[in-house]
Amino acid sequence: MSRSHTITDWDPENRQQWESGGEKIAKRNLLWSVVAEHVGFSVWSLWSVMVLFMPQDVYGLSTADKFLIGATATLVGSCLRIPYTLATARFGGRNWTIFSAFVLAVPVIATMVILANPGQPLWIYLACAALTGFGGGNFASSMTNINAFYPQRLKGWALGLNAGGGNIGVPVVQVIGLLVIWLAADQPEIVCAIYLVALAVAGIGAAIYMDNLDHQTASGRAMLDCLKYRDTWLICLLYIGTFGSFIGFGFAFGQVLNISFTEAGVAKPALAAAQIVWIGPLLGSVIRPYGGKLADRVGGGKVTLYTFIAMVFSAAILVVAGTIADNNGKTITGATLTAFIIGFILLFLLSGLANGSVYKIIPTIWEHKAQAQSGLNSLGKTKWSRSMSGALIGIAGAAGGLGGVGINLVLRASYQSNKSATMAFWVFMLFYVLAAVVTWWFYARRPIVIAETTDLAVTG
């Protein structure tokens, strides 16, 4: 703690600096960034687990109410990604990581209190879910911070690892919830207590081991400049389909399973749902770094395109299974349940893969555009590229989270209007078709944008 935690003149593109100690510093900051982001994701996803502890006859919440709670947490986490992106530049990556970890103790304690006192009005649950959304903001500040630590040639892997380590917080909190439901079904406060300890570890670890850079890469001006470029809006669309799918299904999958198991006549539907719900988010999180690594090798556009095509077919499994159930008097059979589980797990896996590949496209786009900035020298081009990349990471992260809001609201509307999720499955499948077409047209068929991975020399 006594050492200086501010680094000046950081230049990861300088191979001599990188090999003489820079890489070790970057890896140390990446490790604790992953820890803090991981816990943040778990807190953000806390209510995806808590609703399994909340039978309607005790808490008075309908299925629609529970989808609304998930949408609220997702919405707040998405909107906070914009200010959180700017926070690292204003306060420093280390300082903001410490704050963003400790502040999450507020919603965790609040969740413990209101779950111990059932029968609260809906707005109380929505307010608490909104506070857990602060954990969703952690992603943007963490990604922007790590983007500044790593050279262009390694960004796909580093950002994928950082994001994947954060995303895995979703299945981890669900596994912990499963264990608590299994061992102490009426004590959800145990889950919250575990995360109070985890938040303390993340905050203290960040304080001891992380560093602030004297030149973070995101700014409000860069965000406004980003909005002038067509690529910003296209990347946001793609990220809605990738991360939006991951976080949206992360909140909704447990509820869909719970409803399906209940309709199928399973004795303990919440426990049955909890035993399965974590598998999809786990696979999607673990594979995310490899999406970035694969994109480093063959191009983010190609990986993203093929993934969206596979997501179309995965969503089609849900459409077919849902249609069969609807035509059979809304009866959920064992075959229907199996198809739902397979379809959702494939979507988690594929969305995780594409999460990593889309984040490879972002710095590559700006590296390519920097070459056309004739008024800048090599150092100016590098700084411009980093700044725009950091800004777009925040913007795309926010847009992607809003996709998760949409998933919960579409499912809510589908269940309210048709007593099933089939109409929602159709919406998801058609969106993936659109995303595949956009990816092919703008990024996969024009390899110059994707293949450009030049390490710009920083010569002053």
C-alpha positions in Angstrom: 0.0 0.0 0.0 3.0 2.3 0.5 4.1 2.2 -3.1 2.9 4.7 -5.7 -0.2 3.5 -7.5 0.0 6.0 -10.3 1.9 5.1 -13.5 3.1 7.9 -15.9 4.1 7.6 -19.5 2.5 4.2 -20.0 2.9 3.0 -23.6 2.0 -0.7 -24.1 2.9 -0.4 -27.8 6.6 0.1 -26.8 7.8 -3.5 -26.9 10.9 -2.7 -24.8 8.8 -1.2 -22.0 6.3 -4.0 -22.3 8.9 -6.8 -22.0 10.9 -5.1 -19.3 8.0 -5.0 -16.7 5.0 -3.6 -18.5 3.4 -6.9 -19.2 3.7 -8.0 -15.5 2.0 -4.7 -14.4 -0.8 -5.1 -17.0 -1.5 -8.7 -15.9 -1.7 -7.8 -12.2 -4.2 -5.0 -13.0 -6.1 -7.4 -15.3 -6.4 -10.0 -12.5 -7.9 -7.7 -10.0 -10.0 -6.0 -12.6 -11.5 -9.4 -13.3 -12.1 -10.1 -9.6 -13.9 -6.8 -9.1 -15.9 -7.1 -12.3 -16.8 -10.7 -11.5 -18.3 -9.8 -8.1 -20.1 -6.8 -9.7 -21.7 -9.1 -12.3 -22.8 -11.4 -9.5 -24.5 -8.6 -7.6 -26.1 -7.3 -10.8 -27.5 -10.8 -11.3 -28.5 -11.2 -7.7 -32.2 -10.9 -8.4 -32.2 -13.6 -11.0 -31.5 -15.9 -8.1 -33.6 -14.2 -5.4 -36.8 -14.6 -7.4 -36.4 -18.4 -7.1 -36.7 -17.9 -3.3 -39.9 -15.9 -3.6 -43.1 -18.0 -4.0 -46.1 -15.9 -5.1 -48.2 -16.9 -2.1 -45.6 -15.4 0.3 -44.3 -12.4 -1.6 -47.3 -11.6 -3.8 -45.2 -11.2 -6.9 -46.6 -12.5 -10.3 -44.5 -13.9 -13.1 -44.8 -10.5 -14.9 -43.6 -8.7 -11.7 -40.5 -10.9 -11.6 -39.6 -10.3 -15.2 -40.0 -6.6 -14.5 -37.6 -6.8 -11.5 -35.0 -8.4 -13.9 -35.6 -5.7 -16.5 -35.1 -3.0 -13.9 -31.8 -4.3 -12.7 -30.6 -4.7 -16.3 -31.8 -1.2 -17.3 -30.0 0.6 -14.5 -26.8 -1.4 -15.0 -26.9 -0.6 -18.7 -27.5 3.2 -18.3 -24.7 3.4 -15.7 -22.2 2.1 -18.2 -21.9 5.5 -19.8 -20.8 7.4 -16.6 -18.7 4.4 -15.5 -16.8 4.5 -18.7 -15.8 8.1 -18.0 -15.1 7.5 -14.3 -11.7 5.8 -14.9 -10.4 8.9 -16.7 -11.7 11.2 -13.9 -10.8 9.2 -10.8 -8.3 6.6 -12.0 -8.8 2.9 -12.7 -7.7 1.7 -9.3 -9.6 4.3 -7.3 -12.8 3.7 -9.2 -12.5 -0.1 -8.8 -12.2 0.3 -5.1 -15.3 2.6 -4.9 -17.4 0.5 -7.3 -16.8 -2.6 -5.2 -17.6 -1.2 -1.8 -20.7 0.7 -2.9 -22.3 -2.5 -3.9 -22.6 -3.4 -0.2 -25.7 -1.1 -0.1 -27.9 -3.1 -2.4 -26.7 -6.5 -1.0 -27.6 -5.4 2.5 -31.0 -4.0 1.3 -31.8 -7.3 -0.4 -31.2 -9.2 2.8 -33.5 -6.9 4.7 -36.5 -6.9 2.3 -36.3 -10.7 1.7 -36.5 -11.2 5.4 -39.7 -9.1 5.4 -42.0 -10.4 2.7 -45.1 -8.6 1.5 -43.5 -5.3 0.5 -45.0 -3.3 -2.4 -43.6 -3.9 -5.8 -41.8 -0.6 -6.0 -39.6 -1.7 -3.0 -38.3 -4.7 -4.9 -37.8 -2.6 -8.0 -35.8 0.0 -6.1 -33.6 -2.7 -4.6 -33.1 -4.3 -8.0 -32.2 -0.9 -9.4 -29.4 -0.5 -6.8 -28.0 -3.9 -7.8 -27.7 -2.4 -11.3 -24.6 -0.5 -10.1 -22.8 -3.8 -10.5 -23.6 -3.7 -14.2 -21.8 -0.4 -14.5 -18.5 -2.1 -13.3 -18.1 -3.8 -16.7 -17.7 -0.5 -18.6 -15.1 1.0 -16.3 -13.2 -2.3 -16.1 -13.1 -2.8 -19.8 -12.1 0.8 -20.5 -9.3 0.5 -17.9 -7.9 -2.7 -19.3 -8.1 -1.4 -22.8 -5.6 1.3 -21.8 -3.2 -1.3 -20.3 -2.8 -3.6 -23.3 -1.3 -3.2 -26.8 -3.4 -3.5 -29.9 -2.0 -7.0 -30.8 -3.2 -8.4 -27.4 -6.5 -6.5 -26.9 -8.7 -9.3 -28.2 -7.5 -11.8 -25.7 -7.2 -9.3 -22.8 -10.6 -7.7 -23.2 -12.1 -11.1 -23.8 -10.5 -12.5 -20.6 -11.6 -9.5 -18.6 -15.2 -9.6 -19.9 -15.4 -13.4 -19.6 -14.1 -13.3 -16.0 -16.8 -10.7 -15.2 -19.5 -12.6 -17.0 -18.8 -15.8 -15.1 -20.1 -13.9 -12.1 -23.6 -14.7 -13.4 -23.4 -18.5 -13.2 -21.4 -18.4 -10.0 -24.1 -16.5 -8.1 -26.6 -18.9 -9.5 -24.6 -21.9 -8.3 -24.3 -20.4 -4.9 -28.1 -19.8 -5.0 -28.6 -23.5 -5.9 -26.5 -24.7 -3.0 -28.4 -22.4 -0.6 -31.8 -23.6 -2.0 -30.7 -27.2 -1.6 -29.2 -26.8 1.9 -31.3 -24.0 3.4 -34.3 -23.3 1.2 -35.7 -20.5 3.4 -32.5 -18.6 4.0 -31.6 -16.5 0.9 -29.8 -14.1 3.1 -26.9 -16.6 3.1 -26.3 -15.7 -0.6 -26.1 -12.0 0.3 -23.7 -12.6 3.2 -21.3 -14.5 0.9 -21.2 -11.5 -1.4 -20.6 -9.0 1.3 -17.3 -10.9 2.0 -16.5 -11.1 -1.7 -17.0 -7.4 -2.1 -14.6 -6.7 0.7 -12.0 -9.0 -0.9 -12.4 -7.3 -4.3 -12.1 -3.8 -2.9 -9.1 -4.4 -0.7 -7.3 -6.4 -3.4 -7.8 -3.5 -5.9 -6.5 -1.0 -3.3 -3.3 -3.1 -2.8 -2.5 -4.4 -6.3 -4.0 -2.1 -8.9 -2.7 1.1 -10.4 -4.0 4.4 -11.9 -2.7 5.5 -15.4 -2.0 9.2 -15.9 -3.8 9.0 -19.3 -6.9 7.0 -19.4 -8.5 6.6 -22.8 -12.2 7.5 -22.4 -13.7 11.0 -22.4 -17.0 12.7 -22.8 -15.8 14.4 -26.0 -14.7 11.1 -27.5 -18.2 9.6 -26.7 -19.8 12.5 -28.5 -17.4 12.1 -31.4 -18.1 8.4 -31.6 -21.8 9.0 -32.2 -20.9 10.7 -35.5 -19.7 7.5 -37.0 -21.9 4.8 -38.5 -19.7 2.1 -37.0 -20.7 3.1 -33.5 -24.4 2.4 -34.2 -23.6 -0.8 -36.0 -21.4 -2.1 -33.2 -24.2 -1.3 -30.7 -26.7 -3.3 -32.8 -24.3 -6.3 -32.8 -23.6 -6.0 -29.1 -27.3 -6.0 -28.3 -27.4 -9.4 -30.0 -24.3 -10.7 -28.2 -24.0 -9.3 -24.7 -27.7 -8.3 -24.6 -28.6 -12.0 -25.2 -26.1 -13.1 -22.5 -27.3 -10.8 -19.7 -31.0 -10.9 -20.8 -31.1 -14.7 -20.8 -29.0 -14.7 -17.6 -31.9 -12.9 -15.8 -34.7 -14.7 -17.6 -33.6 -18.3 -18.1 -34.3 -19.2 -14.5 -37.8 -17.8 -14.7 -38.6 -19.5 -18.0 -37.4 -22.8 -16.5 -39.3 -22.3 -13.3 -42.5 -21.6 -15.2 -41.9 -24.6 -17.5 -41.1 -27.0 -14.7 -44.2 -25.8 -12.8 -46.4 -26.4 -15.9 -44.8 -29.8 -16.4 -45.8 -30.8 -12.8 -42.4 -31.0 -11.3 -42.6 -31.2 -7.5 -39.9 -28.6 -6.7 -39.7 -26.4 -9.8 -37.4 -23.8 -8.2 -34.9 -26.4 -7.2 -35.1 -28.0 -10.6 -34.6 -24.7 -12.4 -31.6 -23.8 -10.1 -29.9 -27.1 -11.0 -29.8 -26.1 -14.7 -29.9 -22.3 -14.9 -26.2 -21.8 -14.2 -24.9 -24.1 -17.0 -25.6 -21.7 -19.9 -24.1 -18.6 -18.3 -21.0 -20.6 -17.3 -20.4 -21.9 -20.8 -21.0 -18.4 -22.3 -18.5 -16.8 -19.8 -15.8 -19.4 -20.2 -15.8 -19.3 -24.0 -15.8 -15.5 -24.2 -12.0 -15.1 -24.1 -11.6 -17.6 -26.9 -14.0 -15.6 -29.0 -11.5 -12.7 -28.7 -8.5 -15.0 -29.3 -10.1 -16.6 -32.4 -10.9 -13.1 -33.6 -7.3 -12.1 -33.1 -6.4 -14.9 -35.6 -9.1 -14.9 -38.2 -10.9 -11.6 -37.8 -13.7 -10.4 -35.6 -16.1 -9.9 -38.5 -15.9 -13.6 -39.6 -16.3 -15.0 -36.1 -19.2 -12.7 -35.3 -21.0 -13.6 -38.6 -20.7 -17.3 -38.2 -21.8 -17.0 -34.6 -25.0 -15.1 -35.4 -25.9 -17.6 -38.1 -25.6 -20.4 -35.5 -27.7 -18.3 -33.1 -30.5 -18.1 -35.7 -30.6 -21.9 -35.7 -30.5 -22.1 -31.9 -33.4 -19.7 -31.6 -35.2 -21.8 -34.2 -35.1 -24.7 -31.7 -36.9 -22.6 -29.2 -39.5 -21.5 -31.8 -40.2 -25.1 -32.9 -40.5 -26.4 -29.3 -42.6 -23.5 -28.2 -44.9 -23.8 -31.2 -45.4 -27.6 -30.5 -46.3 -26.9 -26.9 -48.7 -24.1 -27.9 -50.5 -26.4 -30.4 -50.7 -29.0 -27.6 -52.7 -26.9 -25.3 -49.7 -25.2 -23.7 -48.6 -28.6 -22.4 -44.9 -28.7 -21.5 -43.6 -32.2 -22.1 -40.2 -33.7 -21.3 -39.2 -33.3 -25.0 -40.2 -29.6 -24.9 -38.2 -29.0 -21.7 -35.2 -30.7 -23.3 -35.5 -28.5 -26.4 -35.8 -25.3 -24.3 -32.7 -26.2 -22.3 -30.6 -27.1 -25.4 -31.7 -24.0 -27.3 -31.0 -21.6 -24.4 -27.6 -23.2 -23.6 -26.5 -23.0 -27.2 -27.5 -19.3 -27.2 -25.5 -18.7 -24.1 -22.5 -20.4 -25.6 -22.7 -18.6 -28.9 -23.4 -15.2 -27.4 -20.3 -15.6 -25.2 -18.2 -16.4 -28.2 -19.5 -13.4 -30.2 -19.0 -11.1 -27.1 -15.3 -11.6 -27.5 -15.2 -11.3 -31.2 -17.2 -8.0 -31.3 -14.8 -6.5 -28.8 -11.9 -7.3 -31.2 -13.7 -5.4 -33.9 -13.9 -2.2 -31.8 -10.2 -1.3 -31.5 -9.5 -2.6 -35.0 -12.1 -0.1 -36.5 -10.4 2.8 -34.8 -6.9 1.7 -35.7 -7.9 1.6 -39.3 -9.6 5.0 -39.2 -6.6 6.5 -37.4 -4.6 5.9 -40.5 -6.8 8.4 -42.3 -6.2 11.1 -39.7 -3.6 13.1 -41.8 -3.4 15.9 -39.3 -2.0 13.7 -36.6 1.4 12.3 -36.1 1.9 8.6 -35.0 1.5 9.4 -31.3 -1.6 11.5 -32.0 -3.1 8.7 -34.1 -2.5 6.2 -31.3 -4.1 8.4 -28.6 -7.1 9.1 -30.9 -7.6 5.4 -31.5 -7.3 4.5 -27.9 -9.7 7.3 -26.9 -12.3 6.3 -29.4 -12.0 2.6 -28.6 -12.5 3.3 -24.9 -15.5 5.5 -25.6 -17.2 2.9 -27.9 -16.6 0.2 -25.4 -18.7 2.2 -22.9 -21.4 3.0 -25.5 -21.7 -0.5 -26.8 -21.7 -1.9 -23.3 -24.7 0.3 -22.4 -26.5 -0.6 -25.6 -25.9 -4.3 -25.1 -27.3 -4.1 -21.6 -30.4 -2.5 -23.0 -30.8 -5.6 -25.2 -31.1 -7.5 -22.0 -33.9 -5.2 -20.9 -35.6 -5.9 -24.2 -35.4 -9.7 -23.7 -37.0 -9.5 -20.3 -39.8 -7.1 -21.5 -40.5 -9.2 -24.6 -40.7 -12.4 -22.6 -43.0 -10.6 -20.1 -45.3 -9.4 -22.9 -45.3 -12.9 -24.5 -46.3 -14.6 -21.3 -49.0 -12.0 -20.6 -50.5 -12.1 -24.0 -50.1 -15.8 -25.0 -49.3 -17.6 -21.7 -46.1 -18.9 -23.4 -42.7 -17.6 -24.6 -43.1 -18.6 -28.2 -43.8 -15.1 -29.6 -40.6 -13.9 -27.8 -38.6 -16.7 -29.4 -39.7 -15.5 -32.8 -38.5 -12.0 -32.0 -35.1 -13.3 -30.9 -34.7 -15.4 -34.0 -35.6 -12.5 -36.4 -33.2 -10.2 -34.6 -30.3 -12.6 -35.0 -31.1 -12.8 -38.7 -30.8 -9.0 -38.9 -27.5 -9.0 -36.9 -26.0 -11.6 -39.2 -26.9 -9.6 -42.3 -25.4 -6.4 -40.8 -22.2 -8.2 -39.8 -21.7 -9.7 -43.2 -22.4 -6.5 -45.1 -20.3 -4.1 -43.1 -17.5 -6.2 -41.5 -17.1 -9.7 -42.9 -17.1 -8.9 -46.7 -14.6 -6.0 -46.2 -11.6 -7.6 -44.7 -9.5 -4.4 -44.7 -11.5 -3.1 -41.7 -11.1 -6.3 -39.8 -7.6 -7.4 -40.8 -5.9 -4.1 -39.9 -4.0 -4.8 -36.7 -1.0 -2.5 -37.2 0.9 -1.6 -34.0 1.3 2.2 -34.4 4.8 3.4 -33.5 4.8 5.9 -30.7 7.5 8.3 -31.7 6.3 11.6 -30.4 
